[in-house]
Amino acid sequence: MSRRRLADVAVGAELPEQTSRVTRADLVRYAGASGDFNVIHWNERVAREVGLPDVIAHGMLTAGVAARAVTRWAGDPGAVVDYQVRFSRPVVVPDDGSGAELTVRGRVAAVGEDGRVRVDLTVTSNGDKVLSLARAVVALS
Amino acid sequence: MALDAGLVGRSYPPSAVYEVGREKIAEFAAALGDLDPVYLDPAAARAAGHPDVIAPPTFAIVLSLGAGNVVVEDPDVAIDYSRVVHGEQRFTHHRPVRAGDRLVATATIDAVRTVAGNDMLTTRVDLATEDGEPVCTTRSMLVARGVA
């Protein structure tokens, strides 16, 4: 894949919607890969003790999955020069084999003359917004 | 307990060198369910203009988590980690992290705030090559929920 051309980008354009699922197995894999072994991401007894409904996904797993919608659209993950997220609601991952659904929608919010394109993402799980802010800046030419 | 505003600007000694390996990048990308060839295949990465496989935009969290521990262990930072959640995260890439990078992480306290009884601590981690080339700046905001 090659990097998207700036000339082909317009404010208001929508990214292809991305839908995926996060299961308990995905949380174990992400814990190992990231080094984040916080117990609330794999042990429901501890998760409930601290007042959560069940095991929740790592925020950075959600953020990483959401970034995929941008990197795929941009054509080169190396185009991402800035990415920021604000976590507003946990993604609850039940131990039922199918886990939680994550839907990512994106829209081009701004195009700068310097080729910097801002993409705003909306990330939901079962209809609830889980990131109150998710914004990427990609450098195109 | 409110965080001391005088902590802002406090910087910690640089970390040991972290060498970014192709396998670690592939493992991290797979954990995100992302099989983009620029993460996995050096030839595909070179075709896209990168010297070697590059890491996903959020990979720097691996180094940021490790480097942030110096703040966690600082006895002057009075934050109750049993009540901490990850509030915000930002990555500013000066260039993509790539395999073969030998990176040094330097943590700095960027901001402390107390809002409605919740302590908020923002730690910045600057990642640079051991030769001093800036690669990525991460900012992590932790929130310690106030006791109601």
Interface residues (C-beta under 8 A of the other chain):
Chain A: M1 S2 R3 S20 D26 R29 Y30 G32 A33 S34 G35 D36 G59 M60 L61 A63 G64 V65 A67 R68 V70 T71 R72 D76 P77 G78 V80 V81 D82 Y83 Q84 V85 R86 F87 L133 A136
Chain B: E27 F28 A30 A31 L32 G33 D34 D36 P37 V38 Y39 A48 G49 H50 I54 P56 P57 T58 I61 V62 L65 G66 V85 H86 G87 E88 Q89 R90 F91 T92 H93 R95 P96 R139
